[in-house]
Amino acid sequence: MDSIQLYVEDSYLREFDASVVRAGPRFVVLDRTAFYPEGGGQPTDMGTLEAGGTVYNVVKVMKRGPQIFHYLDGDIAEDTEVHGVIDWERRFNFMRLHSGEHLLTGLFEAAGSGPKVFSSFSQLDFKPSDLDEDTIQTVWRRFDEIIETDIPVRIYYTYRDQLDVGDDTRKQSFLEKIPTGVERLRMVEIGEYAHTFCMGTHVKSTGEIGRLRSLRLEPKKKRRKIVYFEL
């Protein structure tokens, strides 16, 4: 049975009820879950599952094929009804960072950063790139302006044959990694500044991301430039 991914439709869902459809030593697979599994650069959600009056800690979540595995500090039997609670502070912080990473990527690419070859919730790598300190300061000011304007973060769906990634090699590469049988793609759009396909969790508007605390450039060999950021 496929696990229904509740977090895809509602990143703000903090609690849910589900049934255990598969169980093993210190893990369960649920018929539906709001826990985000580690992947796409976003860390795993944590939280708890309550079953029969006992509360189990969810220490890691991984997607394996169509099923989502929840790794626990105890055992829960198959066919058990459970109540899940997300560690909301952890989740919301990742939502802010994920949306912020999308926005920063869009701003840097528009400023001529060159192709992004790596990203995380604290850094962006571009290669080949001619990024300089003036561009860093310009992007920082623009980022904070967009945060203050509180632009909506729009999530919608489109079909593979309707998507035009142009000559963007990064998006071409991501698209190639998506199984050919997946025709419907989840898109994330932040105004005119960022637009890409993504299955991660995001905030509703840029105001929730928060202003930048730091933005630092580190040049590397062979025109690789690393940008470190902190919200």
C-alpha positions as CSV (number, residue, x, y, z in Angstrom):
1,M,0.0,0.0,0.0
2,D,1.3,3.5,-0.9
3,S,1.6,5.9,2.0
4,I,-0.6,9.0,1.5
5,Q,1.6,12.0,1.8
6,L,-0.4,14.5,3.9
7,Y,2.5,17.0,4.1
8,V,2.3,17.5,0.3
9,E,-1.1,19.1,0.5
10,D,-0.8,20.8,3.9
11,S,2.6,21.8,5.2
12,Y,0.9,23.2,8.3
13,L,-0.7,20.0,9.4
14,R,0.7,19.2,12.9
15,E,-1.4,16.2,14.0
16,F,-3.1,13.3,12.2
17,D,-4.6,9.8,12.7
18,A,-3.4,6.8,10.7
19,S,-3.2,3.0,10.6
20,V,-0.1,0.9,10.7
21,V,0.0,-1.2,7.5
22,R,3.5,-2.6,8.0
23,A,5.6,-3.1,11.1
24,G,9.0,-4.4,12.1
25,P,11.7,-3.9,14.7
26,R,11.6,-0.2,15.6
27,F,9.7,0.9,12.5
28,V,6.2,1.3,11.1
29,V,4.7,2.2,7.7
30,L,1.5,4.1,7.9
31,D,-1.4,4.4,5.5
32,R,-1.1,8.2,5.7
33,T,1.4,10.5,7.3
34,A,2.2,14.2,7.9
35,F,5.8,13.3,8.7
36,Y,8.2,14.6,6.0
37,P,10.7,11.9,5.0
38,E,14.4,12.9,4.6
39,G,15.1,13.9,1.0
40,G,15.5,16.6,-1.6
41,G,17.9,18.4,0.7
42,Q,15.3,18.6,3.5
43,P,16.0,16.8,6.8
44,T,13.6,14.3,8.3
45,D,10.7,15.4,10.5
46,M,10.6,14.2,14.1
47,G,7.8,13.9,16.6
48,T,5.7,11.2,18.3
49,L,3.2,8.4,17.5
50,E,0.7,7.6,20.3
51,A,-0.8,4.0,20.3
52,G,-2.9,2.5,23.0
53,G,-1.9,5.1,25.6
54,T,1.9,4.7,24.9
55,V,3.8,7.5,23.2
56,Y,6.7,6.5,20.9
57,N,9.3,9.0,19.6
58,V,9.7,9.2,15.8
59,V,13.5,9.6,15.4
60,K,13.8,9.4,11.6
61,V,11.5,9.1,8.5
62,M,12.5,7.8,5.1
63,K,10.7,7.2,1.8
64,R,11.4,3.9,0.2
65,G,9.5,3.5,-3.0
66,P,5.9,4.3,-2.5
67,Q,6.0,3.7,1.3
68,I,7.2,6.0,4.1
69,F,9.1,4.3,7.0
70,H,8.9,5.8,10.5
71,Y,11.7,4.7,12.8
72,L,10.8,4.6,16.4
73,D,12.3,4.1,19.9
74,G,9.9,1.1,20.4
75,D,7.7,-1.4,18.5
76,I,4.1,-0.9,17.4
77,A,2.1,-3.8,15.9
78,E,0.6,-4.0,12.5
79,D,-3.1,-2.8,12.2
80,T,-2.7,-0.5,15.2
81,E,-4.4,2.9,15.1
82,V,-2.0,5.7,15.9
83,H,-2.1,9.5,16.5
84,G,0.9,11.4,15.1
85,V,2.2,14.7,16.3
86,I,4.9,16.6,14.4
87,D,7.7,18.4,16.2
88,W,6.3,21.7,14.9
89,E,9.2,24.0,15.9
90,R,11.7,21.8,13.9
91,R,9.3,21.5,10.9
92,F,8.5,25.2,10.7
93,N,12.2,26.1,10.9
94,F,12.9,23.8,7.9
95,M,9.9,25.3,6.0
96,R,11.4,28.8,6.5
97,L,14.9,27.6,5.4
98,H,13.5,25.7,2.4
99,S,11.5,28.6,1.1
100,G,14.4,30.9,1.8
101,E,16.8,28.7,-0.2
102,H,14.4,28.8,-3.1
103,L,14.2,32.6,-3.0
104,L,17.9,33.1,-2.7
105,T,18.6,30.7,-5.6
106,G,16.2,32.6,-7.8
107,L,17.7,36.0,-6.9
108,F,21.3,34.9,-7.4
109,E,20.5,33.2,-10.8
110,A,18.7,36.4,-11.9
111,A,21.8,38.3,-10.9
112,G,24.0,36.2,-13.2
113,S,25.4,33.7,-10.6
114,G,25.8,30.9,-13.1
115,P,24.3,27.4,-12.6
116,K,23.7,26.2,-9.1
117,V,25.4,22.8,-8.5
118,F,24.6,22.3,-4.8
119,S,22.3,23.7,-2.2
120,S,21.4,23.1,1.5
121,F,19.7,25.0,4.2
122,S,22.9,27.0,4.8
123,Q,24.8,27.3,1.5
124,L,24.5,27.6,-2.3
125,D,27.2,26.5,-4.6
126,F,27.5,28.0,-8.2
127,K,29.9,26.9,-10.9
128,P,31.1,28.4,-13.2
129,S,30.4,31.7,-11.5
130,D,31.6,35.3,-11.4
131,L,29.8,36.3,-8.2
132,D,31.3,39.1,-6.3
133,E,30.7,41.1,-3.1
134,D,28.7,43.7,-4.8
135,T,26.2,41.1,-6.0
136,I,26.1,39.6,-2.5
137,Q,25.1,42.9,-1.0
138,T,22.5,43.6,-3.8
139,V,20.9,40.2,-3.3
140,W,20.8,40.6,0.4
141,R,19.0,44.0,0.1
142,R,16.5,42.5,-2.4
143,F,15.9,39.4,-0.3
144,D,15.0,41.5,2.8
145,E,12.7,43.8,0.7
146,I,10.8,40.7,-0.6
147,I,10.5,39.4,3.0
148,E,9.0,42.8,4.1
149,T,6.6,42.8,1.1
150,D,5.3,39.4,2.3
151,I,4.7,37.9,-1.2
152,P,2.6,34.7,-1.3
153,V,4.4,31.3,-1.8
154,R,2.2,29.6,-4.4
155,I,2.1,25.8,-4.8
156,Y,0.3,24.3,-7.7
157,Y,0.5,21.3,-10.1
158,T,1.3,21.0,-13.8
159,Y,2.1,18.2,-16.2
160,R,5.5,17.2,-17.5
161,D,4.6,17.9,-21.1
162,Q,3.5,21.4,-20.2
163,L,6.7,22.3,-18.4
164,D,9.3,24.3,-20.2
165,V,12.7,24.4,-18.4
166,G,14.4,26.1,-21.3
167,D,18.3,25.8,-21.2
168,D,18.4,25.6,-17.4
169,T,20.7,22.6,-16.9
170,R,19.9,22.2,-13.2
171,K,16.2,22.0,-13.8
172,Q,16.8,19.7,-16.8
173,S,18.8,17.4,-14.5
174,F,16.1,17.4,-11.8
175,L,13.4,16.6,-14.4
176,E,15.5,13.7,-15.7
177,K,15.6,12.2,-12.2
178,I,11.9,12.1,-11.8
179,P,10.5,8.8,-13.0
180,T,9.0,9.0,-16.4
181,G,5.8,7.5,-15.1
182,V,5.3,10.6,-13.0
183,E,3.4,13.1,-15.2
184,R,1.9,15.5,-12.6
185,L,4.5,17.7,-11.0
186,R,4.2,19.9,-7.9
187,M,5.5,23.4,-8.5
188,V,6.6,26.1,-6.1
189,E,6.5,29.8,-7.1
190,I,7.6,32.9,-5.2
191,G,6.3,35.8,-7.2
192,E,8.6,36.5,-10.2
193,Y,11.7,35.5,-8.2
194,A,11.6,31.7,-7.9
195,H,9.9,29.0,-9.8
196,T,10.7,25.3,-9.7
197,F,9.3,21.8,-9.0
198,C,9.6,20.6,-5.4
199,M,7.9,18.1,-3.1
200,G,9.2,19.8,0.1
201,T,7.3,21.8,2.8
202,H,7.1,25.6,2.4
203,V,5.7,28.6,4.2
204,K,2.6,30.5,2.9
205,S,4.3,33.8,2.3
206,T,7.8,35.4,2.4
207,G,7.1,37.2,5.6
208,E,7.3,33.9,7.5
209,I,10.8,33.2,6.1
210,G,12.4,36.1,8.1
211,R,15.2,38.4,7.2
212,L,18.8,37.3,6.6
213,R,21.2,37.4,9.5
214,S,24.2,36.8,7.3
215,L,25.2,36.2,3.7
216,R,28.8,35.4,2.9
217,L,30.7,34.6,-0.3
218,E,33.6,32.2,-0.4
219,P,35.5,31.8,-3.7
220,K,36.9,28.4,-4.6
221,K,39.0,27.0,-7.4
222,K,37.8,26.7,-11.0
223,R,35.3,29.5,-10.6
224,R,33.3,27.8,-8.0
225,K,31.6,30.2,-5.6
226,I,30.0,29.2,-2.3
227,V,27.4,31.4,-0.6
228,Y,26.7,30.8,3.1
229,F,23.5,32.1,4.5
230,E,21.7,32.3,7.8
231,L,18.1,33.4,8.6
